[in-house]
């Protein structure tokens, strides 16, 4: 069992490694993408935050600048001053109170009364930035009643309610905003239950993580306040895992598509198409021998494909050609090669013919007869030297097929029916379609069938005699088959007993060799043919 698993792993090692590499790449990319998406989300929140802060900042700036221009030379807070301050802030949502401090220290408030102290009885922390000073409550909990941020500039003070300021931001759920003083030294406000605790210094505008947060710190306008926007740290691994699942699926899909593409571009059909276009397919010929004379009278053309030094069996690429609609191109390639070979090597071979197999698509092609006629005229090959072979399964419709075959016969070609007896309607085929030659399939001539007196092949031979058709026995592989064939008048045969399929040069050389010797057995004519006579 272990050995079997090792063998399986060895056969699929590349696939396993590719899947593992895709998984690792998906996990690595998911981490980077998760950080990118979190950073982009926090940046978008900050953009919205800046927009939400515009109105409060504008109101505070307006109050500070307007009150800073008042005449503060009086020694006492006057009704006019109270009215001016109150009128300025009464319609401002984010400014709860404003006050000015006279040179003698008295503080005039927008409430229409004098304040005894800015702190008003509770402790405040403060920090200064430029001309402004910020006063903060010591507690972190925001209260709408008591928790204010006091902003002062020269002798002017503005009270902004911290709770209202934070609520105006309308932050998404689970997002926390912490406002921190310059350099991260003073925590000002937080929208979370617990203010953010971070070691200084802050890395501005970079995604960083703490023990429980993923956050980005943004510098405020005029570098006054730092806005720290954070999400729970659990968002990062959760998002990374989701992205990993998605990326793993995408990567595996890409691997699968790459595999399909590779299968497609390395498939038999694609390689065959390229081979046909590049004219890399050849033709071999299996001799057809006259058993009474020993001479070769013809040969069957067989498409031959050698891909990178390896022969591809015909029973592999021929069905592929038929399924992928390449069979028409393949047939025309074979006919072109046959015509060229004939005009080069066989033009002096008297009465020698070559058979070419046709498919159903060839027979249905109305341009096929004209193509053949034009091609043979180009190479100077007589039509009588090319015989077309068909099988019953290639005739999808007898009537149009018969019409097409009659056109070919009218051009001077003969028609052979191959594998006769295999189909269920062979007799009707002979009656419907014009034929000149009948080829008996090898399955009827096997050694355990050929000697039987009532063997089917004998009946086929007699039918051929009645119809005055020439008969060719296929698949002859032993000398013991010869007497039986001759006894029924089957005079033509092809098979490995005589020769395998040969290149055109070998076929031409063999044609001009001496014929084999023939002798007779009693009153029945038979042929004793030595294989050595053909090799």
Secondary structure, 3 states (H helix, E strand, C coil): CHHHHHHHHHHCHHHHHHHHHHHHHHHHHHHHHHHHHHHHHHHHHHHHHHHHHHHHHHHHHHHHHHHCCCCCCCCCCCHHHHHHHHHHHCCCCCCCEEEEECCCCCEEECCCCEECCCCCCCCEEEEEECCEEEEEECCCCCCCCCCEEEEEECCEEEEEEHHHHHHHCCCCCCCEEEEECHHHCCEEEECCCCCCCCCCCCCECCCEECCCEEEEEEECHHHCCEEEEEEECHHHHHHHHHHHHHHHHHHHHHHHHHHHHHHHHCCHHHHHHHHHHCCCCEEEEEEEEECCCCCEEEEEEEEEEEECCEEECHHHHHHHHHHCCCHHHHHHHHHHHHHHHHHHHHCCCCCCEEEEECCHHHHHCCCHHHHHHHHHHHHCCCHHHEEEEECHHHCCCHHHHHHHHHHHHHCCCEEEEEEECCCCCHHHHHHHCCCCEEEECHHHCCHHHHCCCCCHHHHHHHHHHHCCCEEEECCCCCCHHHHHHHHCCCCEECCCCCCCCECHHHHHHHHCCCCCCCCEECCEECCCCCHHHHC
